[in-house]
Amino acid sequence: MTLIDNFNRKIEYLRISVTDRCNSRCKYCMPADGVEFKPHIDVLSFEEIEKIVKAFAKLGVKKIRLTGGEPLVRKNIVELVSKISKIDGIKEITMTTNGLLLKKYAKELKEAGLNRVNISIDTLNFDKYSEITRGSSLKDVLEGIDEAEKVGLAPIKLNTVLVNGFNDNEIVDLVELTKYKKFDVRFIELMTIGDTANWTRERYISNEIVLEKVKELKSVKKLDKSSPATYYQVPGYLGRVGLINPVSCGFCSDCNRVRLTSTGRLKLCLHSDVEYNLKKFLDSEETLENELVKLIKEKPEKHKLNEGVSIKKSMFQIGG
């Protein structure tokens, strides 16, 4: 059995949220206050995550990405990476992190089997970073990037969410990070999701501005067809610049991924409120596998984000 949806897309990539908790509070991700996190008893245990990953692996999933909230605040996260790395069929384990704790954990994560990291960095200005994250330290992130590079969690991808009037004046500086390092700096269009939908809707800006501001960028071949990013490079620079355009363009036709929330709900599309509870199938490996094959057929052909439709949950509740 394999996971193929009704639009002939083969599902090979599972994103797992290991917690909805975070040590930062980015303005486009969660409100300033009033956030209700899930009680620990509702969050998937490592053993439950391991069961689910094994089932997906048997059905052809090769890549796992660990997300949050912030995955590095989950207790014993290194142990989980180690468990997943030993599952037959899993070829790559990656992580999306804000980088605040990466200096502490990078070496252990690499040794446990983590291949690479995506690190969120929306500005290179210390004061602006504190503003957008409501108090976090850019210094910690930069030290985390250095440590990740040192231990070989590569290629490192730096994710920048474009916010009109906030960091669009730093595009050139962010692209310059690719001059001497084999970093992928990826600009992501602001998505209207959850409680922050109104805030993000007012600050959306198309990724076209990146190409307008850095006219030297030349299109380069995409190494992974299923990647949501379209890649460019300034001739002579070591790294690349990626544009992820979920709003202005979309990339649904090549989507090969599904998401697992921290409470065990399967999301077949980020921009859909429909979820399926996998916890009730965990007593039987065969039942879980059979259900996954059936559920994949419910994956929608495309989302409606570019039509102004936003989902109820915020990103920290889904998994970044």
Phi and psi in degrees as GROMACS dihedral restraints (atoms count N, CA, C in turn):
[ dihedral_restraints ]
;  ai    aj    ak    al  type     phi  dphi    fc
    3     4     5     6     1  -133.5    20    10
    4     5     6     7     1   165.8    20    10
    6     7     8     9     1   -98.5    20    10
    7     8     9    10     1    97.7    20    10
    9    10    11    12     1  -126.2    20    10
   10    11    12    13     1   125.4    20    10
   12    13    14    15     1   -84.1    20    10
   13    14    15    16     1  -176.1    20    10
   15    16    17    18     1   -73.1    20    10
   16    17    18    19     1    -3.7    20    10
   18    19    20    21     1  -115.0    20    10
   19    20    21    22     1    21.7    20    10
   21    22    23    24     1    62.9    20    10
   22    23    24    25     1    28.7    20    10
   24    25    26    27     1   -94.1    20    10
   25    26    27    28     1   126.8    20    10
   27    28    29    30     1   -89.1    20    10
   28    29    30    31     1   122.6    20    10
   30    31    32    33     1   -87.5    20    10
   31    32    33    34     1   115.5    20    10
   33    34    35    36     1  -128.3    20    10
   34    35    36    37     1     7.7    20    10
   36    37    38    39     1  -139.7    20    10
   37    38    39    40     1   122.8    20    10
   39    40    41    42     1  -119.7    20    10
   40    41    42    43     1   125.9    20    10
   42    43    44    45     1  -101.7    20    10
   43    44    45    46     1   125.5    20    10
   45    46    47    48     1  -116.2    20    10
   46    47    48    49     1   119.5    20    10
   48    49    50    51     1   -83.8    20    10
   49    50    51    52     1   120.3    20    10
   51    52    53    54     1   -94.2    20    10
   52    53    54    55     1    -9.6    20    10
   54    55    56    57     1  -167.3    20    10
   55    56    57    58     1   153.3    20    10
   57    58    59    60     1   -98.4    20    10
   58    59    60    61     1     1.0    20    10
   60    61    62    63     1   -86.7    20    10
   61    62    63    64     1   152.3    20    10
   63    64    65    66     1  -147.1    20    10
   64    65    66    67     1   150.5    20    10
   66    67    68    69     1   -95.8    20    10
   67    68    69    70     1    14.0    20    10
   69    70    71    72     1  -137.8    20    10
   70    71    72    73     1   173.3    20    10
   72    73    74    75     1  -146.2    20    10
   73    74    75    76     1    64.9    20    10
   75    76    77    78     1   -60.7    20    10
   76    77    78    79     1   141.1    20    10
   78    79    80    81     1   -64.3    20    10
   79    80    81    82     1   -30.3    20    10
   81    82    83    84     1   -88.2    20    10
   82    83    84    85     1    -2.6    20    10
   84    85    86    87     1  -107.6    20    10
   85    86    87    88     1   -40.7    20    10
   87    88    89    90     1  -149.4    20    10
   88    89    90    91     1   154.5    20    10
   90    91    92    93     1   -69.2    20    10
   91    92    93    94     1   167.2    20    10
   93    94    95    96     1   -66.7    20    10
   94    95    96    97     1   -35.4    20    10
   96    97    98    99     1  -150.8    20    10
   97    98    99   100     1   177.8    20    10
   99   100   101   102     1    78.1    20    10
  100   101   102   103     1    15.8    20    10
  102   103   104   105     1   -80.5    20    10
  103   104   105   106     1   129.6    20    10
  105   106   107   108     1  -108.5    20    10
  106   107   108   109     1   110.5    20    10
  108   109   110   111     1   -85.7    20    10
  109   110   111   112     1   153.2    20    10
  111   112   113   114     1   -69.3    20    10
  112   113   114   115     1   139.2    20    10
  114   115   116   117     1   -64.4    20    10
  115   116   117   118     1   150.6    20    10
  117   118   119   120     1   -57.2    20    10
  118   119   120   121     1   -31.9    20    10
  120   121   122   123     1   -64.6    20    10
  121   122   123   124     1   -24.3    20    10
  123   124   125   126     1   -86.8    20    10
  124   125   126   127     1   -14.6    20    10
  126   127   128   129     1   -83.0    20    10
  127   128   129   130     1   140.0    20    10
  129   130   131   132     1   -56.1    20    10
  130   131   132   133     1   135.1    20    10
  132   133   134   135     1   -77.6    20    10
  133   134   135   136     1   165.7    20    10
  135   136   137   138     1   -61.2    20    10
  136   137   138   139     1   -37.7    20    10
  138   139   140   141     1   -64.0    20    10
  139   140   141   142     1   -39.5    20    10
  141   142   143   144     1   -67.9    20    10
  142   143   144   145     1   -41.5    20    10
  144   145   146   147     1   -61.8    20    10
  145   146   147   148     1   -42.0    20    10
  147   148   149   150     1   -60.7    20    10
  148   149   150   151     1   -42.9    20    10
  150   151   152   153     1   -60.2    20    10
  151   152   153   154     1   -44.8    20    10
  153   154   155   156     1   -67.2    20    10
  154   155   156   157     1   -42.0    20    10
  156   157   158   159     1   -64.0    20    10
  157   158   159   160     1   -40.8    20    10
  159   160   161   162     1   -60.1    20    10
  160   161   162   163     1   -40.9    20    10
  162   163   164   165     1   -65.3    20    10
  163   164   165   166     1   -45.1    20    10
  165   166   167   168     1   -63.2    20    10
  166   167   168   169     1   -39.8    20    10
  168   169   170   171     1   -63.4    20    10
  169   170   171   172     1   -39.6    20    10
  171   172   173   174     1   -63.7    20    10
  172   173   174   175     1   -24.5    20    10
  174   175   176   177     1   -98.2    20    10
  175   176   177   178     1    10.4    20    10
  177   178   179   180     1   106.8    20    10
  178   179   180   181     1    -0.9    20    10
  180   181   182   183     1   -71.7    20    10
  181   182   183   184     1   129.4    20    10
  183   184   185   186     1  -113.2    20    10
  184   185   186   187     1   -22.2    20    10
  186   187   188   189     1  -121.8    20    10
  187   188   189   190     1   134.5    20    10
  189   190   191   192     1  -121.1    20    10
  190   191   192   193     1   132.2    20    10
  192   193   194   195     1  -119.1    20    10
  193   194   195   196     1   128.0    20    10
  195   196   197   198     1   -94.0    20    10
  196   197   198   199     1   129.5    20    10
  198   199   200   201     1  -133.5    20    10
  199   200   201   202     1  -174.3    20    10
  201   202   203   204     1  -127.3    20    10
  202   203   204   205     1  -136.8    20    10
  204   205   206   207     1    25.1    20    10
  205   206   207   208     1  -136.3    20    10
  207   208   209   210     1  -113.9    20    10
  208   209   210   211     1   111.8    20    10
  210   211   212   213     1   -60.3    20    10
  211   212   213   214     1   -28.1    20    10
  213   214   215   216     1   -76.4    20    10
  214   215   216   217     1    -6.0    20    10
  216   217   218   219     1   -87.9    20    10
  217   218   219   220     1    -8.6    20    10
  219   220   221   222     1   -74.0    20    10
  220   221   222   223     1   125.6    20    10
  222   223   224   225     1   -59.2    20    10
  223   224   225   226     1   134.2    20    10
  225   226   227   228     1    62.8    20    10
  226   227   228   229     1    33.8    20    10
  228   229   230   231     1   -59.8    20    10
  229   230   231   232     1   -31.4    20    10
  231   232   233   234     1   -62.8    20    10
  232   233   234   235     1   -37.7    20    10
  234   235   236   237     1   -62.0    20    10
  235   236   237   238     1   -40.0    20    10
  237   238   239   240     1   -65.1    20    10
  238   239   240   241     1   -42.7    20    10
  240   241   242   243     1   -58.2    20    10
  241   242   243   244     1   -42.9    20    10
  243   244   245   246     1   -62.1    20    10
  244   245   246   247     1   -43.1    20    10
  246   247   248   249     1   -61.8    20    10
  247   248   249   250     1   -46.5    20    10
  249   250   251   252     1   -66.3    20    10
  250   251   252   253     1   -36.3    20    10
  252   253   254   255     1   -63.6    20    10
  253   254   255   256     1   -20.3    20    10
  255   256   257   258     1   -93.5    20    10
  256   257   258   259     1    -0.1    20    10
  258   259   260   261     1   -82.9    20    10
  259   260   261   262     1   126.5    20    10
  261   262   263   264     1   -57.8    20    10
  262   263   264   265     1   134.1    20    10
  264   265   266   267     1    99.1    20    10
  265   266   267   268     1   -21.9    20    10
  267   268   269   270     1   -81.9    20    10
  268   269   270   271     1   117.1    20    10
  270   271   272   273     1   -98.5    20    10
  271   272   273   274     1   -23.3    20    10
  273   274   275   276     1  -148.6    20    10
  274   275   276   277     1   133.9    20    10
  276   277   278   279     1  -122.6    20    10
  277   278   279   280     1   123.6    20    10
  279   280   281   282     1  -127.0    20    10
  280   281   282   283     1   173.2    20    10
  282   283   284   285     1  -146.5    20    10
  283   284   285   286     1   139.1    20    10
  285   286   287   288     1  -103.0    20    10
  286   287   288   289     1   125.1    20    10
  288   289   290   291     1  -141.7    20    10
  289   290   291   292     1   155.4    20    10
  291   292   293   294     1   -81.4    20    10
  292   293   294   295     1    -7.2    20    10
  294   295   296   297     1    83.3    20    10
  295   296   297   298     1    -5.1    20    10
  297   298   299   300     1   -64.4    20    10
  298   299   300   301     1   -31.1    20    10
  300   301   302   303     1  -109.6    20    10
  301   302   303   304     1     9.1    20    10
  303   304   305   306     1   -69.0    20    10
  304   305   306   307     1   -33.6    20    10
  306   307   308   309     1   -58.2    20    10
  307   308   309   310     1   -38.1    20    10
  309   310   311   312     1   -72.4    20    10
  310   311   312   313     1   -38.4    20    10
  312   313   314   315     1  -106.8    20    10
  313   314   315   316     1   -10.9    20    10
  315   316   317   318     1   -54.8    20    10
  316   317   318   319     1   -48.0    20    10
  318   319   320   321     1   -64.0    20    10
  319   320   321   322     1   -46.2    20    10
  321   322   323   324     1   -63.6    20    10
  322   323   324   325     1   -39.9    20    10
  324   325   326   327     1   -63.8    20    10
  325   326   327   328     1   -42.5    20    10
  327   328   329   330     1   -62.1    20    10
  328   329   330   331     1   -46.0    20    10
  330   331   332   333     1   -65.8    20    10
  331   332   333   334     1   -28.0    20    10
  333   334   335   336     1   -79.9    20    10
  334   335   336   337     1   -15.3    20    10
  336   337   338   339     1   124.0    20    10
  337   338   339   340     1     2.2    20    10
  339   340   341   342     1   -69.6    20    10
  340   341   342   343     1   134.1    20    10
  342   343   344   345     1   -89.2    20    10
  343   344   345   346     1   -45.3    20    10
  345   346   347   348     1  -159.0    20    10
  346   347   348   349     1   173.6    20    10
  348   349   350   351     1  -133.7    20    10
  349   350   351   352     1   148.0    20    10
  351   352   353   354     1  -106.3    20    10
  352   353   354   355     1   128.4    20    10
  354   355   356   357     1  -119.4    20    10
  355   356   357   358     1   128.5    20    10
  357   358   359   360     1   -80.0    20    10
  358   359   360   361     1   126.3    20    10
  360   361   362   363     1  -151.3    20    10
  361   362   363   364     1   102.4    20    10
  363   364   365   366     1   -92.0    20    10
  364   365   366   367     1    -7.8    20    10
  366   367   368   369     1  -160.9    20    10
  367   368   369   370     1   154.7    20    10
  369   370   371   372     1  -103.1    20    10
  370   371   372   373     1     5.8    20    10
  372   373   374   375     1   -97.5    20    10
  373   374   375   376     1   125.5    20    10
  375   376   377   378     1   -61.7    20    10
  376   377   378   379     1   -43.9    20    10
  378   379   380   381     1   -68.7    20    10
  379   380   381   382     1   -40.8    20    10
  381   382   383   384     1   -67.9    20    10
  382   383   384   385     1   -34.3    20    10
  384   385   386   387     1   -63.4    20    10
  385   386   387   388     1   -45.0    20    10
  387   388   389   390     1   -61.4    20    10
  388   389   390   391     1   -35.5    20    10
  390   391   392   393     1   -67.6    20    10
  391   392   393   394     1   -50.3    20    10
  393   394   395   396     1   -70.0    20    10
  394   395   396   397     1   -28.1    20    10
  396   397   398   399     1   -96.8    20    10
  397   398   399   400     1    -1.4    20    10
  399   400   401   402     1    58.4    20    10
  400   401   402   403     1    49.3    20    10
  402   403   404   405     1   117.2    20    10
  403   404   405   406     1    -0.6    20    10
  405   406   407   408     1   -81.4    20    10
  406   407   408   409     1   166.4    20    10
  408   409   410   411     1  -106.3    20    10
  409   410   411   412     1   121.2    20    10
  411   412   413   414     1   -64.5    20    10
  412   413   414   415     1   -31.0    20    10
  414   415   416   417     1   -57.5    20    10
  415   416   417   418     1   -41.8    20    10
  417   418   419   420     1   -63.6    20    10
  418   419   420   421     1   -38.9    20    10
  420   421   422   423     1   -67.0    20    10
  421   422   423   424     1   -45.9    20    10
  423   424   425   426     1   -62.1    20    10
  424   425   426   427     1   -38.5    20    10
  426   427   428   429     1   -67.4    20    10
  427   428   429   430     1   -34.7    20    10
  429   430   431   432     1   -66.2    20    10
  430   431   432   433     1   -40.6    20    10
  432   433   434   435     1   -62.0    20    10
  433   434   435   436     1   -44.8    20    10
  435   436   437   438     1   -59.9    20    10
  436   437   438   439     1   -43.1    20    10
  438   439   440   441     1   -68.6    20    10
  439   440   441   442     1   -40.3    20    10
  441   442   443   444     1   -61.0    20    10
  442   443   444   445     1   -41.1    20    10
  444   445   446   447     1   -65.7    20    10
  445   446   447   448     1   -40.7    20    10
  447   448   449   450     1   -62.6    20    10
  448   449   450   451     1   -41.3    20    10
  450   451   452   453     1   -89.2    20    10
  451   452   453   454     1    -5.9    20    10
  453   454   455   456     1    93.2    20    10
  454   455   456   457     1    26.2    20    10
  456   457   458   459     1   -82.1    20    10
  457   458   459   460     1    73.2    20    10
  459   460   461   462     1  -131.4    20    10
  460   461   462   463     1   158.3    20    10
  462   463   464   465     1   -73.3    20    10
  463   464   465   466     1   140.4    20    10
  465   466   467   468     1   -82.5    20    10
  466   467   468   469     1   131.2    20    10
  468   469   470   471     1  -112.2    20    10
  469   470   471   472     1   126.3    20    10
  471   472   473   474     1  -104.4    20    10
  472   473   474   475     1   119.7    20    10
  474   475   476   477     1  -101.0    20    10
  475   476   477   478     1   124.4    20    10
  477   478   479   480     1  -119.4    20    10
  478   479   480   481     1   118.2    20    10
  480   481   482   483     1   -83.6    20    10
  481   482   483   484     1   120.2    20    10
  483   484   485   486     1   -75.4    20    10
  484   485   486   487     1   126.1    20    10
  486   487   488   489     1  -125.8    20    10
  487   488   489   490     1   115.9    20    10
  489   490   491   492     1   -58.8    20    10
  490   491   492   493     1   127.5    20    10
  492   493   494   495     1    84.1    20    10
  493   494   495   496     1    -1.6    20    10
  495   496   497   498     1  -114.6    20    10
  496   497   498   499     1   -58.6    20    10
  498   499   500   501     1  -124.5    20    10
  499   500   501   502     1     7.1    20    10
  501   502   503   504     1   -67.3    20    10
  502   503   504   505     1   -16.6    20    10
  504   505   506   507     1   -86.1    20    10
  505   506   507   508     1     2.0    20    10
  507   508   509   510     1  -110.1    20    10
  508   509   510   511     1     6.3    20    10
  510   511   512   513     1   -56.7    20    10
  511   512   513   514     1   -46.6    20    10
  513   514   515   516     1   -60.8    20    10
  514   515   516   517     1   -44.3    20    10
  516   517   518   519     1   -63.7    20    10
  517   518   519   520     1   -38.9    20    10
  519   520   521   522     1   -68.5    20    10
  520   521   522   523     1   -40.1    20    10
  522   523   524   525     1   -62.2    20    10
  523   524   525   526     1   -33.8    20    10
  525   526   527   528     1   -63.5    20    10
  526   527   528   529     1   -19.1    20    10
  528   529   530   531     1   -63.6    20    10
  529   530   531   532     1   -18.7    20    10
  531   532   533   534     1   -89.3    20    10
  532   533   534   535     1    -0.8    20    10
  534   535   536   537     1   -68.1    20    10
  535   536   537   538     1   -48.2    20    10
  537   538   539   540     1  -113.5    20    10
  538   539   540   541     1    -0.8    20    10
  540   541   542   543     1  -124.7    20    10
  541   542   543   544     1   148.3    20    10
  543   544   545   546     1   -83.8    20    10
  544   545   546   547     1    48.7    20    10
  546   547   548   549     1   -85.2    20    10
  547   548   549   550     1   148.2    20    10
  549   550   551   552     1  -101.2    20    10
  550   551   552   553     1   111.7    20    10
  552   553   554   555     1   -95.1    20    10
  553   554   555   556     1   117.9    20    10
  555   556   557   558     1  -117.5    20    10
  556   557   558   559     1   122.9    20    10
  558   559   560   561     1   -93.1    20    10
  559   560   561   562     1   127.9    20    10
  561   562   563   564     1  -116.2    20    10
  562   563   564   565     1   129.8    20    10
  564   565   566   567     1   -67.9    20    10
  565   566   567   568     1   141.6    20    10
  567   568   569   570     1   -66.8    20    10
  568   569   570   571     1   126.7    20    10
  570   571   572   573     1  -105.7    20    10
  571   572   573   574     1   140.6    20    10
  573   574   575   576     1   -85.9    20    10
  574   575   576   577     1   103.2    20    10
  576   577   578   579     1  -137.3    20    10
  577   578   579   580     1   133.6    20    10
  579   580   581   582     1    60.8    20    10
  580   581   582   583     1  -145.1    20    10
  582   583   584   585     1   -65.5    20    10
  583   584   585   586     1   -18.7    20    10
  585   586   587   588     1   -97.8    20    10
  586   587   588   589     1    11.5    20    10
  588   589   590   591     1   -56.6    20    10
  589   590   591   592     1   -44.5    20    10
  591   592   593   594     1   -66.3    20    10
  592   593   594   595     1   -41.3    20    10
  594   595   596   597     1   -61.9    20    10
  595   596   597   598     1   -44.9    20    10
  597   598   599   600     1   -72.9    20    10
  598   599   600   601     1   -36.2    20    10
  600   601   602   603     1   -59.9    20    10
  601   602   603   604     1   -36.5    20    10
  603   604   605   606     1   -75.9    20    10
  604   605   606   607     1   -15.9    20    10
  606   607   608   609     1  -118.3    20    10
  607   608   609   610     1    11.8    20    10
  609   610   611   612     1   -66.3    20    10
  610   611   612   613     1   142.4    20    10
  612   613   614   615     1  -145.8    20    10
  613   614   615   616     1   138.9    20    10
  615   616   617   618     1   -70.1    20    10
  616   617   618   619     1   147.5    20    10
  618   619   620   621     1   -65.2    20    10
  619   620   621   622     1   -11.3    20    10
  621   622   623   624     1   -56.6    20    10
  622   623   624   625     1   -25.6    20    10
  624   625   626   627     1   -63.7    20    10
  625   626   627   628     1   -27.9    20    10
  627   628   629   630     1   -63.8    20    10
  628   629   630   631     1   -45.3    20    10
  630   631   632   633     1   -70.0    20    10
  631   632   633   634     1   -28.7    20    10
  633   634   635   636     1   -71.6    20    10
  634   635   636   637     1   -37.9    20    10
  636   637   638   639     1   -83.3    20    10
  637   638   639   640     1   -27.6    20    10
  639   640   641   642     1  -122.7    20    10
  640   641   642   643     1    82.2    20    10
  642   643   644   645     1   -70.8    20    10
  643   644   645   646     1   -12.4    20    10
  645   646   647   648     1   -75.4    20    10
  646   647   648   649     1   -14.5    20    10
  648   649   650   651     1   -63.2    20    10
  649   650   651   652     1   130.8    20    10
  651   652   653   654     1  -118.4    20    10
  652   653   654   655     1   140.7    20    10
  654   655   656   657     1   -64.7    20    10
  655   656   657   658     1   138.0    20    10
  657   658   659   660     1  -126.4    20    10
  658   659   660   661     1   158.6    20    10
  660   661   662   663     1   -64.7    20    10
  661   662   663   664     1   135.6    20    10
  663   664   665   666     1   -76.1    20    10
  664   665   666   667     1   125.4    20    10
  666   667   668   669     1   -76.6    20    10
  667   668   669   670     1   -26.7    20    10
  669   670   671   672     1  -126.8    20    10
  670   671   672   673     1   113.2    20    10
  672   673   674   675     1   -57.1    20    10
  673   674   675   676     1   -33.9    20    10
  675   676   677   678     1   -81.3    20    10
  676   677   678   679     1    -6.8    20    10
  678   679   680   681     1   -63.6    20    10
  679   680   681   682     1   136.8    20    10
  681   682   683   684     1   -73.7    20    10
  682   683   684   685     1   -10.6    20    10
  684   685   686   687     1   -92.3    20    10
  685   686   687   688     1   141.8    20    10
  687   688   689   690     1   -99.7    20    10
  688   689   690   691     1   128.4    20    10
  690   691   692   693     1  -104.2    20    10
  691   692   693   694     1   147.6    20    10
  693   694   695   696     1  -137.6    20    10
  694   695   696   697     1   167.5    20    10
  696   697   698   699     1  -153.9    20    10
  697   698   699   700     1   141.2    20    10
  699   700   701   702     1   -81.5    20    10
  700   701   702   703     1   123.8    20    10
  702   703   704   705     1   -49.5    20    10
  703   704   705   706     1   128.9    20    10
  705   706   707   708     1    94.2    20    10
  706   707   708   709     1   -15.4    20    10
  708   709   710   711     1   -82.5    20    10
  709   710   711   712     1   149.5    20    10
  711   712   713   714     1   -77.9    20    10
  712   713   714   715     1   -36.0    20    10
  714   715   716   717     1   -98.1    20    10
  715   716   717   718     1  -176.6    20    10
  717   718   719   720     1  -124.9    20    10
  718   719   720   721     1   163.9    20    10
  720   721   722   723     1  -117.7    20    10
  721   722   723   724     1   126.7    20    10
  723   724   725   726     1  -110.3    20    10
  724   725   726   727     1   142.4    20    10
  726   727   728   729     1  -116.4    20    10
  727   728   729   730     1   122.5    20    10
  729   730   731   732     1  -112.2    20    10
  730   731   732   733     1   113.6    20    10
  732   733   734   735     1  -118.2    20    10
  733   734   735   736     1    67.9    20    10
  735   736   737   738     1   -66.8    20    10
  736   737   738   739     1   -23.5    20    10
  738   739   740   741     1   -93.1    20    10
  739   740   741   742     1   -54.5    20    10
  741   742   743   744     1   -76.9    20    10
  742   743   744   745     1   -26.9    20    10
  744   745   746   747     1  -124.6    20    10
  745   746   747   748     1   -57.6    20    10
  747   748   749   750     1    86.2    20    10
  748   749   750   751     1   157.5    20    10
  750   751   752   753     1  -148.0    20    10
  751   752   753   754     1    35.3    20    10
  753   754   755   756     1   -67.1    20    10
  754   755   756   757     1   -31.6    20    10
  756   757   758   759     1   -63.5    20    10
  757   758   759   760     1   -24.4    20    10
  759   760   761   762     1  -108.3    20    10
  760   761   762   763     1    12.5    20    10
  762   763   764   765     1   -67.3    20    10
  763   764   765   766     1   123.2    20    10
  765   766   767   768     1  -121.0    20    10
  766   767   768   769     1    22.5    20    10
  768   769   770   771     1  -126.2    20    10
  769   770   771   772     1   156.5    20    10
  771   772   773   774     1  -137.1    20    10
  772   773   774   775     1   167.2    20    10
  774   775   776   777     1  -125.1    20    10
  775   776   777   778     1   147.2    20    10
  777   778   779   780     1  -119.4    20    10
  778   779   780   781     1   120.5    20    10
  780   781   782   783     1   -76.5    20    10
  781   782   783   784     1   167.4    20    10
  783   784   785   786     1   -65.7    20    10
  784   785   786   787     1   -17.2    20    10
  786   787   788   789     1  -100.5    20    10
  787   788   789   790     1     9.3    20    10
  789   790   791   792     1    90.1    20    10
  790   791   792   793     1    18.3    20    10
  792   793   794   795     1   -93.7    20    10
  793   794   795   796     1   132.6    20    10
  795   796   797   798     1   -88.5    20    10
  796   797   798   799     1   124.4    20    10
  798   799   800   801     1  -109.9    20    10
  799   800   801   802     1   119.0    20    10
  801   802   803   804     1   -82.9    20    10
  802   803   804   805     1   -17.8    20    10
  804   805   806   807     1  -147.3    20    10
  805   806   807   808     1   133.4    20    10
  807   808   809   810     1   -56.3    20    10
  808   809   810   811     1   -40.8    20    10
  810   811   812   813     1   -95.9    20    10
  811   812   813   814     1    36.5    20    10
  813   814   815   816     1  -131.5    20    10
  814   815   816   817     1   142.0    20    10
  816   817   818   819     1   -82.2    20    10
  817   818   819   820     1    -5.5    20    10
  819   820   821   822     1   -75.1    20    10
  820   821   822   823     1   128.5    20    10
  822   823   824   825     1  -136.1    20    10
  823   824   825   826     1   155.1    20    10
  825   826   827   828     1  -127.4    20    10
  826   827   828   829     1   128.9    20    10
  828   829   830   831     1   -78.7    20    10
  829   830   831   832     1   111.6    20    10
  831   832   833   834     1   -86.2    20    10
  832   833   834   835     1   -15.0    20    10
  834   835   836   837     1   -58.5    20    10
  835   836   837   838     1   -34.4    20    10
  837   838   839   840     1   -73.3    20    10
  838   839   840   841     1    -5.5    20    10
  840   841   842   843     1  -108.3    20    10
  841   842   843   844     1     5.5    20    10
  843   844   845   846     1   -77.6    20    10
  844   845   846   847     1   -10.3    20    10
  846   847   848   849     1   -75.8    20    10
  847   848   849   850     1   -17.2    20    10
  849   850   851   852     1  -136.4    20    10
  850   851   852   853     1   120.8    20    10
  852   853   854   855     1   -60.5    20    10
  853   854   855   856     1   -42.8    20    10
  855   856   857   858     1   -64.4    20    10
  856   857   858   859     1   -43.1    20    10
  858   859   860   861     1   -63.6    20    10
  859   860   861   862     1   -43.8    20    10
  861   862   863   864     1   -60.0    20    10
  862   863   864   865     1   -46.3    20    10
  864   865   866   867     1   -62.3    20    10
  865   866   867   868     1   -44.1    20    10
  867   868   869   870     1   -63.1    20    10
  868   869   870   871     1   -39.9    20    10
  870   871   872   873     1   -66.7    20    10
  871   872   873   874     1   -39.4    20    10
  873   874   875   876     1   -61.9    20    10
  874   875   876   877     1   -42.2    20    10
  876   877   878   879     1   -60.2    20    10
  877   878   879   880     1   -40.5    20    10
  879   880   881   882     1   -72.7    20    10
  880   881   882   883     1   -43.0    20    10
  882   883   884   885     1   -65.4    20    10
  883   884   885   886     1   -34.1    20    10
  885   886   887   888     1   -58.4    20    10
  886   887   888   889     1   -29.1    20    10
  888   889   890   891     1   -65.3    20    10
  889   890   891   892     1   -16.1    20    10
  891   892   893   894     1   -88.6    20    10
  892   893   894   895     1    -2.1    20    10
  894   895   896   897     1   -62.1    20    10
  895   896   897   898     1   125.2    20    10
  897   898   899   900     1   -69.3    20    10
  898   899   900   901     1   156.0    20    10
  900   901   902   903     1   -65.5    20    10
  901   902   903   904     1   -38.6    20    10
  903   904   905   906     1  -160.1    20    10
  904   905   906   907     1   161.5    20    10
  906   907   908   909     1   -90.2    20    10
  907   908   909   910     1   175.4    20    10
  909   910   911   912     1  -120.1    20    10
  910   911   912   913     1    26.8    20    10
  912   913   914   915     1   -60.8    20    10
  913   914   915   916     1   -38.0    20    10
  915   916   917   918     1   -74.0    20    10
  916   917   918   919     1    -3.8    20    10
  918   919   920   921     1  -101.0    20    10
  919   920   921   922     1     8.8    20    10
  921   922   923   924     1    85.9    20    10
  922   923   924   925     1     9.2    20    10
  924   925   926   927     1   -84.7    20    10
  925   926   927   928     1   129.1    20    10
  927   928   929   930     1  -123.0    20    10
  928   929   930   931     1   150.4    20    10
  930   931   932   933     1   -90.6    20    10
  931   932   933   934     1   167.6    20    10
  933   934   935   936     1   -77.9    20    10
  934   935   936   937     1   -40.0    20    10
  936   937   938   939     1   -77.9    20    10
  937   938   939   940     1   149.0    20    10
  939   940   941   942     1   -84.3    20    10
  940   941   942   943     1   164.3    20    10
  942   943   944   945     1   -61.3    20    10
  943   944   945   946     1   -37.4    20    10
  945   946   947   948     1   -65.6    20    10
  946   947   948   949     1   -22.4    20    10
  948   949   950   951     1   -85.3    20    10
  949   950   951   952     1   -15.5    20    10
  951   952   953   954     1  -101.3    20    10
  952   953   954   955     1   -46.0    20    10
  954   955   956   957     1   120.3    20    10
  955   956   957   958     1   121.1    20    10
